[in-house]
Amino acid sequence: MLNTFHQTLIGRVAITLAFLSVALGCPEMLLAFDTEDWIDRIQAHGFASQGYLASDQNNYYADTEHGSFEFNEFGLAVVVNPIERITVGMQLLSRDLGEIGNNEIQLDWAYGTYRWRDWFGISAGQLKMPWGFYNETRDIDLLRPSIFLPSSLYDEKMRDVYSSYTGVSIGGDILNEHVGSITYSAGYGEKIVSDSTSAYLLTLSEDIFQNTQASISNLFLAKFDWETPLPGLRVGTTFLHGQLEFSADTNSHPVWLENNIAPGTPILKNTEDDLVFILSAEYTRNNLTIAAEYQKEHEYNQVARNPSSGAFKRGDGTNSEGYYVSLAYRLTKWLQCGAYYSVYYPDTDDKDGKFLEENGSPAFDAWQKEMALTARFDLTEQWLLKFEGHAINGTAGVPEFANLDGLNEDSFLFAIKTTFSF
């Protein structure tokens, strides 16, 4: 949930941009608007979905080994164009995925934009975070065949962290008949996650912390997408850099008591610098779409507390890597099939898991390789039904908080989801 400061900031941004729209425009123009004019300037869209998850081994956020209907979403977005060049919008989102979300209504994004020219505009508020090709539209089921995006880049555990950020950004579209079109954006801000239903915090806490909070400060983001002169081909790159900090207090877990660390002692697990670089490519020809993305993340100058000594220790950090290849083909107006293969390594220096084994963890925690097959049925223009199967080897992305009895190396996840958009 957003804290009071950020809610106030977003509200002030929206109000400021609303007054700016009047100042830049003509007050007489506003007086001339009739009801139909205002209706045309307001767009309201939403979606509601319900799904079912079942797995033969390992729980995926919910109790999927026994089958679970704890898989639903509801979103409502409103976008207003009070005058030319000004846009103000927001979206409320509620989701439930096992212990994540629990149907709490949250402000997903809220922003104001002034578009001076097609090639330059400025936005402020709680902005969608650029992350590859699909993060900014991942809530819109109509735009893709699959239920879940490839976990190597779009991990559900990190969705609340990389969904949006509070700050400012500039961007626009540059068109040229010879080289195609370039869409660019650059932003600066911060992100704070302190919700007890956050998958990221649930994953980090592992029942040994309390008062957990994660934040990304001094966050710089840049994204470039190029629609090439070759019809159907676009390529892009995303860059993020920030200071990622996880803070918490100890609880009464034996790991602390055995080392004479009292409950309530501040514990800091901090990655001072986090650098992410993503390459993206997509090719569409007639009914066929092929896509591939590659992500490299470098976390360095890590700081963590040693339970034995109680002292903070600086580490060298880690490099993680993820990539996937996907294809989708529309067979008929109402049926589209797709597949993707996704690979993720949390530590590129230990891809085979030997270091993990030496420290008492299973080697298969060092990777996750996933093959997914999906079928999408367009029952109407607004109503979708999807079926999806995931054959998964390795557990690098499997949530431990949902598998306290341990994990198995191989598992299969089956998913059904129906979505109505309005």
Phi, psi and omega per residue, in radians:
M1 nan 2.593 3.108
L2 -1.293 2.484 3.062
N3 -1.410 3.018 -3.041
T4 -1.078 -0.666 -3.117
F5 -1.036 -0.809 -3.082
H6 -1.257 -0.619 3.068
Q7 -1.082 -0.727 3.119
T8 -1.142 -0.746 3.136
L9 -1.040 -0.819 -3.122
I10 -1.108 -0.716 3.116
G11 -1.085 -0.748 3.137
R12 -1.136 -0.657 3.113
V13 -1.086 -0.791 -3.136
A14 -1.092 -0.759 3.137
I15 -1.144 -0.739 3.134
T16 -1.055 -0.763 -3.139
L17 -1.208 -0.542 3.085
A18 -1.133 -0.780 3.087
F19 -1.159 -0.604 3.107
L20 -1.089 -0.653 3.129
S21 -1.094 -0.621 3.111
V22 -1.257 -0.736 -3.104
A23 -1.136 -0.685 -3.120
L24 -1.362 -0.449 -3.140
G25 -1.653 -2.792 -3.107
C26 -1.980 2.121 -3.129
P27 -0.969 -0.617 3.141
E28 -1.105 -0.506 3.127
M29 -1.135 -0.698 3.122
L30 -1.130 -0.683 3.136
L31 -1.159 -0.446 -3.099
A32 -1.420 -0.213 -3.121
F33 -1.165 2.295 2.994
D34 -1.746 -3.106 -3.065
T35 -1.041 -0.736 -3.117
E36 -1.129 -0.623 3.091
D37 -1.046 -0.802 -3.123
W38 -1.181 -0.648 3.104
I39 -1.080 -0.711 3.127
D40 -1.146 -0.440 -3.087
R41 -1.572 -0.065 -3.141
I42 -1.964 2.217 3.059
Q43 -2.062 2.247 3.100
A44 -2.205 2.199 3.138
H45 -2.362 2.740 3.113
G46 -2.796 3.079 3.122
F47 -2.716 2.698 3.054
A48 -2.483 2.364 -3.101
S49 -2.424 2.695 3.046
Q50 -2.450 2.352 -3.122
G51 -2.341 3.079 3.113
Y52 -2.450 2.348 -3.122
L53 -2.170 2.417 3.087
A54 -2.543 2.425 3.126
S55 -2.389 2.657 3.111
D56 -1.485 -0.548 3.095
Q57 -2.411 2.599 3.080
N58 1.157 2.382 3.054
N59 -1.591 2.364 3.118
Y60 -1.879 1.524 3.112
Y61 1.261 -0.851 3.065
A62 -1.807 -3.111 3.098
D63 -1.419 1.212 -3.018
T64 -1.336 -0.330 3.098
E65 -1.130 -0.397 3.065
H66 -1.878 0.107 -3.092
G67 1.425 2.357 -3.079
S68 -2.548 2.402 3.012
F69 -1.696 0.146 3.101
E70 -1.347 1.169 -3.070
F71 -2.716 1.532 -3.133
N72 -2.605 2.822 3.135
E73 -2.540 2.630 3.006
F74 -2.533 2.286 -3.142
G75 -2.406 2.549 3.088
L76 -2.409 2.093 -3.121
A77 -2.069 2.437 3.086
V78 -2.254 2.236 3.124
V79 -2.223 2.290 -3.075
V80 -2.166 2.370 3.001
N81 -1.978 1.494 -3.061
P82 -1.076 -0.692 3.018
I83 -2.548 3.031 -3.128
E84 -1.016 2.386 3.090
R85 1.416 -0.149 3.140
I86 -1.927 2.282 3.063
T87 -2.319 2.314 3.062
V88 -2.238 2.317 -3.097
G89 -2.667 2.879 3.095
M90 -2.772 2.762 3.056
Q91 -2.402 2.320 2.987
L92 -1.718 2.396 -3.072
L93 -2.349 2.367 3.022
S94 -2.236 2.313 3.138
R95 -2.544 2.725 3.090
D96 -2.462 2.139 3.054
L97 -2.463 1.494 -3.059
G98 1.129 -2.090 3.134
E99 -1.437 -0.055 -3.072
I100 -1.618 2.298 3.018
G101 1.461 -0.989 -3.133
N102 0.892 0.642 3.045
N103 1.069 0.396 3.033
E104 -1.339 2.327 -3.141
I105 -1.400 2.194 -3.117
Q106 -2.249 2.754 3.026
L107 -1.425 1.916 -3.051
D108 -1.379 -0.811 3.029
W109 -2.732 2.684 3.114
A110 -2.775 2.137 -3.002
Y111 -2.618 2.881 2.963
G112 -2.259 2.434 -3.106
T113 -2.262 2.358 2.965
Y114 -1.983 1.965 -3.128
R115 -1.719 1.727 -3.108
W116 -1.219 -0.817 3.060
R117 -2.439 2.946 3.078
D118 -1.015 -0.569 -3.055
W119 -1.602 -0.025 3.126
F120 -2.669 2.252 3.031
G121 -2.618 2.872 3.133
I122 -2.288 2.397 -3.120
S123 -2.231 2.662 3.107
A124 -2.597 2.652 3.135
G125 2.235 -2.598 3.036
Q126 -1.645 1.766 -2.944
L127 -1.730 2.620 3.010
K128 -1.121 2.415 -3.093
M129 -1.568 2.198 3.045
P130 -1.212 2.266 3.139
W131 -2.745 1.628 -3.066
G132 1.210 -2.844 -3.094
F133 -1.372 -0.486 -2.822
Y134 -2.091 -0.038 -3.084
N135 -1.136 -0.680 -3.081
E136 -1.256 -0.250 3.131
T137 -2.131 0.306 -3.028
R138 -1.181 -0.336 3.102
D139 -1.369 -0.236 -3.037
I140 -1.673 1.686 -3.098
D141 -1.074 -0.506 -3.098
L142 -1.099 -0.363 -2.993
L143 -1.593 -0.039 -3.124
R144 -2.555 2.753 3.123
P145 -1.415 -0.501 -2.985
S146 -1.508 2.792 3.023
I147 -1.384 -0.942 3.109
F148 -1.859 2.372 2.967
L149 -1.254 2.735 -3.108
P150 -0.942 2.233 -3.022
S151 -1.241 -0.279 3.136
S152 -1.133 -0.463 3.087
L153 -2.079 -0.485 -3.019
Y154 -2.117 1.007 -3.096
D155 -1.131 2.273 3.122
E156 -1.081 -0.475 3.121
K157 -1.130 -0.521 -3.062
M158 -1.751 0.087 -3.037
R159 -1.062 -0.740 -3.126
D160 -1.242 -0.425 3.122
V161 -1.343 -0.766 -3.044
Y162 -1.806 0.338 3.113
S163 -1.364 -0.722 -3.081
S164 -2.773 2.959 3.072
Y165 -2.554 2.786 3.122
T166 -1.750 2.105 -3.112
G167 2.984 -2.637 -3.127
V168 -2.270 2.714 3.079
S169 -2.630 2.729 3.006
I170 -2.129 2.744 3.137
G171 3.097 3.048 3.130
G172 3.042 -3.025 -3.112
D173 -2.135 2.263 3.111
I174 -1.988 2.067 -3.053
L175 -1.904 2.433 3.066
N176 -2.632 2.225 -3.051
E177 -1.158 -0.332 -3.111
H178 -1.636 -0.600 -3.070
V179 -1.922 -0.025 -3.124
G180 1.636 -2.587 -3.119
S181 -2.282 2.545 3.128
I182 -2.126 2.239 3.021
T183 -1.918 2.223 -3.083
Y184 -2.283 2.712 3.009
S185 -2.692 2.594 3.068
A186 -2.499 2.302 -3.064
G187 -2.415 2.844 3.108
Y188 -2.508 2.389 3.127
G189 3.085 -2.566 -3.110
E190 -2.646 2.883 3.076
K191 -2.458 2.281 3.103
I192 -2.139 2.263 3.090
V193 -2.130 2.038 3.139
S194 -2.410 0.352 -3.102
D195 -1.498 2.304 -3.134
S196 -1.163 -0.273 3.121
T197 -1.662 0.126 3.124
S198 -1.211 2.258 3.115
A199 -1.127 -0.635 3.137
Y200 -1.089 -0.799 -3.132
L201 -1.252 -0.624 3.081
L202 -1.083 -0.674 3.130
T203 -1.173 -0.728 -3.102
L204 -1.277 -0.636 -2.977
S205 -1.234 -0.714 3.101
E206 0.853 0.605 3.058
D207 1.161 0.261 -3.133
I208 -2.028 0.028 3.134
F209 -2.188 2.868 2.971
Q210 -2.463 2.868 -3.112
N211 0.946 0.794 -3.084
T212 -1.336 2.553 3.053
Q213 -2.685 2.449 3.068
A214 -2.155 2.496 3.137
S215 -2.541 2.638 3.004
I216 -2.143 1.996 3.132
S217 -1.919 2.890 -3.101
N218 0.835 0.813 -3.072
L219 -1.473 2.106 3.073
F220 -1.994 2.309 -3.092
L221 -2.288 2.477 3.063
A222 -2.534 2.440 -3.117
K223 -2.501 2.377 3.109
F224 -2.316 2.182 3.056
D225 -2.091 2.359 -3.098
W226 -2.139 1.976 2.966
E227 -1.436 1.813 -3.000
T228 -1.288 2.880 3.062
P229 -1.088 -0.369 3.072
L230 -1.298 2.023 -3.073
P231 -0.954 2.265 3.075
G232 1.596 -0.168 -3.093
L233 -1.812 2.206 2.998
R234 -2.340 2.548 3.123
V235 -2.297 2.783 -3.105
G236 -2.809 2.930 3.074
T237 -2.510 2.569 3.127
T238 -2.268 2.419 -3.133
F239 -2.311 2.288 3.077
L240 -2.355 2.470 3.048
H241 -2.539 2.307 3.136
G242 -2.875 3.041 3.090
Q243 -1.811 1.913 -3.083
L244 -1.685 2.171 -3.092
E245 -2.272 2.330 3.034
F246 -2.041 2.143 -3.133
S247 -2.184 2.577 -3.121
A248 -2.904 2.929 3.025
D249 -1.937 2.717 3.078
T250 -1.275 2.692 2.995
N251 -1.971 -2.720 -3.070
S252 -1.655 0.396 3.126
H253 -1.105 2.502 -3.122
P254 -0.983 -0.500 -3.122
V255 -1.053 -0.523 3.101
W256 -1.515 -0.769 -3.096
L257 -1.088 -0.649 3.134
E258 -1.159 -0.372 3.139
N259 -1.878 0.345 3.063
N260 1.025 0.615 3.062
I261 -1.875 1.997 -3.013
A262 -1.254 2.615 3.032
P263 -0.982 2.443 -3.126
G264 1.627 -0.036 3.105
T265 -1.243 2.267 3.117
P266 -1.092 2.284 3.079
I267 -2.149 2.283 -3.127
L268 -2.085 2.121 3.054
K269 -2.069 1.791 -2.871
N270 -2.195 2.287 2.929
T271 -1.821 1.835 -3.004
E272 -1.095 -0.649 -3.095
D273 -2.334 2.362 -3.132
D274 -2.300 2.126 -3.100
L275 -2.142 2.201 -3.120
V276 -2.196 2.364 3.096
F277 -2.325 2.256 -3.073
I278 -2.242 2.345 3.002
L279 -1.960 2.378 -3.063
S280 -2.342 2.559 3.066
A281 -2.598 2.500 3.123
E282 -2.565 2.369 3.114
Y283 -2.275 2.187 -3.138
T284 -2.106 2.229 3.087
R285 -2.432 2.016 -3.081
N286 0.946 -2.007 -3.085
N287 -1.680 0.038 -3.069
L288 -1.829 2.369 3.044
T289 -2.271 2.195 3.085
I290 -2.089 2.332 -3.126
A291 -2.423 2.661 3.065
A292 -2.641 2.475 3.095
E293 -2.470 2.610 3.141
Y294 -2.318 2.345 -3.119
Q295 -2.205 2.338 3.040
K296 -2.178 2.219 3.132
E297 -2.180 2.307 3.123
H298 -2.102 2.024 3.067
E299 -1.894 2.118 -3.056
Y300 -2.422 2.924 -3.033
N301 1.000 0.737 -3.133
Q302 -1.215 2.525 3.095
V303 -2.243 2.271 3.127
A304 -2.527 2.770 -3.124
R305 -1.671 2.360 3.106
N306 -1.464 2.057 -3.102
P307 -1.066 -0.499 -3.093
S308 -1.289 -0.806 -3.069
S309 -1.716 -0.355 -3.081
G310 1.369 0.053 -3.115
A311 -1.612 2.668 3.073
F312 -1.483 2.464 -3.068
K313 -2.272 2.371 3.128
R314 -1.665 2.309 3.132
G315 -1.950 3.057 -3.105
D316 -1.463 -0.258 -3.130
G317 1.580 3.140 -3.089
T318 -2.407 2.783 3.017
N319 -2.017 2.269 3.063
S320 -2.021 2.825 -3.037
E321 -2.599 2.438 3.082
G322 -2.600 2.568 3.102
Y323 -2.772 2.813 3.088
Y324 -2.709 2.819 2.994
V325 -2.287 2.346 -3.116
S326 -2.377 2.723 2.998
L327 -2.535 2.636 3.118
A328 -2.507 2.510 -3.135
Y329 -2.411 2.247 3.099
R330 -1.545 1.948 -3.109
L331 -1.396 -0.715 3.111
T332 -2.453 3.140 3.106
K333 -1.091 -0.478 -3.045
W334 -1.937 -0.037 -3.099
L335 -2.326 2.210 3.045
Q336 -2.282 2.319 3.126
C337 -2.036 2.640 -3.107
G338 -2.674 2.933 3.107
A339 -2.710 2.663 2.979
Y340 -2.623 2.697 3.049
Y341 -2.117 2.187 -2.990
S342 -2.213 2.408 -3.134
V343 -2.304 2.399 3.128
Y344 -2.458 2.320 3.045
Y345 -2.169 2.027 3.118
P346 -1.240 -0.363 3.117
D347 -2.474 1.866 -3.082
T348 -1.198 -0.244 3.074
D349 -1.495 -0.041 -3.117
D350 -2.470 0.917 -3.081
K351 -1.174 -0.462 3.138
D352 -1.643 -0.059 3.052
G353 1.395 0.232 -3.119
K354 -1.126 -0.714 -3.141
F355 -1.148 -0.686 3.102
L356 -1.087 -0.757 3.129
E357 -1.083 -0.695 3.128
E358 -1.108 -0.420 -3.130
N359 -1.830 0.311 2.988
G360 1.547 0.133 3.110
S361 -1.852 2.712 3.114
P362 -1.117 2.493 3.138
A363 -1.090 -0.551 -3.055
F364 -1.284 -0.040 2.970
D365 -1.257 -0.160 -3.035
A366 -1.532 -0.044 -3.139
W367 -2.719 2.860 2.933
Q368 -2.548 2.074 3.126
K369 -2.074 2.243 -2.912
E370 -2.395 2.253 3.038
M371 -1.986 2.160 -3.087
A372 -2.143 2.437 3.037
L373 -2.160 2.396 -3.072
T374 -2.437 2.649 3.051
A375 -2.337 2.247 -3.117
R376 -2.016 2.238 3.104
F377 -1.979 2.084 3.077
D378 -1.554 1.611 -3.093
L379 -1.185 -0.699 2.989
T380 -2.484 -3.072 3.105
E381 -1.175 -0.406 -3.113
Q382 -1.918 -0.170 -2.982
W383 -2.090 2.132 -3.115
L384 -2.050 2.661 2.990
L385 -2.372 2.214 -3.088
K386 -2.208 2.517 3.036
F387 -2.176 2.455 -3.047
E388 -2.645 2.450 3.064
G389 -2.196 2.432 -3.125
H390 -2.190 2.052 2.971
A391 -1.656 2.047 -2.942
I392 -2.128 2.250 3.034
N393 -2.065 2.229 -3.086
G394 1.633 2.824 -3.007
T395 -2.293 0.393 -3.094
A396 -1.072 -0.503 -3.133
G397 -1.900 0.094 -3.108
V398 -1.427 2.282 -3.091
P399 -1.216 2.101 -3.133
E400 -1.225 -0.523 -3.103
F401 -1.129 -0.332 3.100
A402 -1.687 0.015 -3.080
N403 -2.406 1.070 -3.064
L404 -1.193 -0.301 3.131
D405 -1.566 0.086 3.141
G406 1.896 2.934 -3.068
L407 -2.104 2.677 3.037
N408 -1.856 2.616 -3.060
E409 -1.155 -0.726 -3.077
D410 -1.998 2.477 3.128
S411 -2.703 2.874 3.090
F412 -2.305 2.267 -3.139
L413 -2.035 2.257 3.094
F414 -1.998 2.369 -3.084
A415 -2.348 2.448 2.995
I416 -2.209 2.445 3.137
K417 -2.627 2.323 3.037
T418 -2.110 2.397 -3.058
T419 -2.320 2.343 3.026
F420 -2.005 2.179 -3.139
S421 -1.905 2.513 -3.112
F422 -2.487 nan nan
